Amino acid sequence: MRKFLSILCMLSFPALLLAQQPDEAVPIDFQAAGREALEHLKALIRLDTSNPPGNEAQVTAYLAGQLRQAGLEPQLFEPEPGRGSLVVRYKGTGEKRPLLIMSHIDVVPVVEKEWSVPPFAGVVKDGYLWGRGTLDDKSMAAAELQVMLLLARNRVRLSRDLIFLAEADEEAGGRLGIKWLLANHPDLLDVEMALNEGGRVVWKNGKMRYVAIQTTEKIYQDFEVIARGESGHSSVPTGGNPVALLIRALERIGSMKFPVELNPVTREFFTQLAPIFPRGLSLCASRLENPEEGAQCAELLSVNPNYNAMLRTTCTPTILKAGIKENVIPSEARANLNCRLLPGTDLDKFARQLRKVIDDDQVELRFAREPEPRPGPSPVDSPLFQTIRSVIEAMAPGVPVVPYMSAGGTDSQVLRKRGVLAYGLLPFPIQEEEIRTMHANNERIRVDSFIWGTELLYRIVVEAAK
Ligand SMILES: [Zn+2]
């Protein structure tokens, strides 16, 4: 793009030259930009990238077309046919190290008949855009695209490069997305800091309540639970049916109550938000570590599934596999147990604890995937976190900005492991019941929220990279 501009400069007359002077104060019509971004989001929703199989290359082709029109030069990657990721760089002066804005462009599958609108039609109804990916995570992709387009069109001067990454395969662990890119093109993602999904702007009763910036996340760990026995004729049961053994083992795990434990991130989250919680909860949020009231308070807060998941480790079965025929007792029954552990948990010790609770030598419990070392949280005193805070204060005065540990996993972890300061920010104000549509039926985003969040993202990026 630089080259193109300099040729243009040489050929053109002074007025045009003036227009190319870097200007950070280009007035932007954020309503118009947001509406344009909304059209991009609709287009992305209409490209079905349910993973599996993914087919993210449809989305990278769309993004590449838009970016090229603005004079940018995206790089496209396809480690396997159809599994596309895209990286594009908007050049800064290079005084500071790059900032990465990223989003995943695959989505989880849908059960279409359970939706009240078609999930891949990009329908706007009742003030919402509906569809798979409207929150997780194509809204981020569309907003990030818009940020790149605005910067390129207005030739905004930045002191660091801004890199936009749209990645495949996040919902399946990132083997063909972030992990492939880091293994094969690490130079492209050599950045100082990153903005990704994972945070929340919480909206309730027509008001913005707080902004949660994800600085860490729980440990994702799957376990295989395998019950074994002897196969046989179901007309003469012998008592060692693996299906029954597996159910008993899962019941025992299900009845476990994991202890409440705060870490620096969740401690700050609950203490800072205590004043804005409803009465009752408000007192409790600041007394979680109080020896007398702590336990009772934790129970009260745990009624909210999201707070419950922040306060303790959780485990829940997600897949069952058993049986080959109605009248055959199978020799094996398997379950996948999905656990989200508090950071710092010793995984071997935890597995031993689960085995002890199952207490059955016909049932094996093992790691579905060997655990990897986990990085610590990104700091709250970094310039990027402070920038996020100050931009939010300017756009939404008085709304608290707090660090957040997400229960869900994101690709920020692999970046943190490499020393990148990564923050999760889903910049669109959303209500609790909308948050719950992620990975569920009727996923949707409020149109006004999307437009507001696109502006917030743009302002944060410019401020952090100026
Ligand atoms: Zn996601």
Residues whose N, C-alpha, C, O or C-beta is under 5 A from the ligand:
A	BS01	ZN	D136 D137 E197
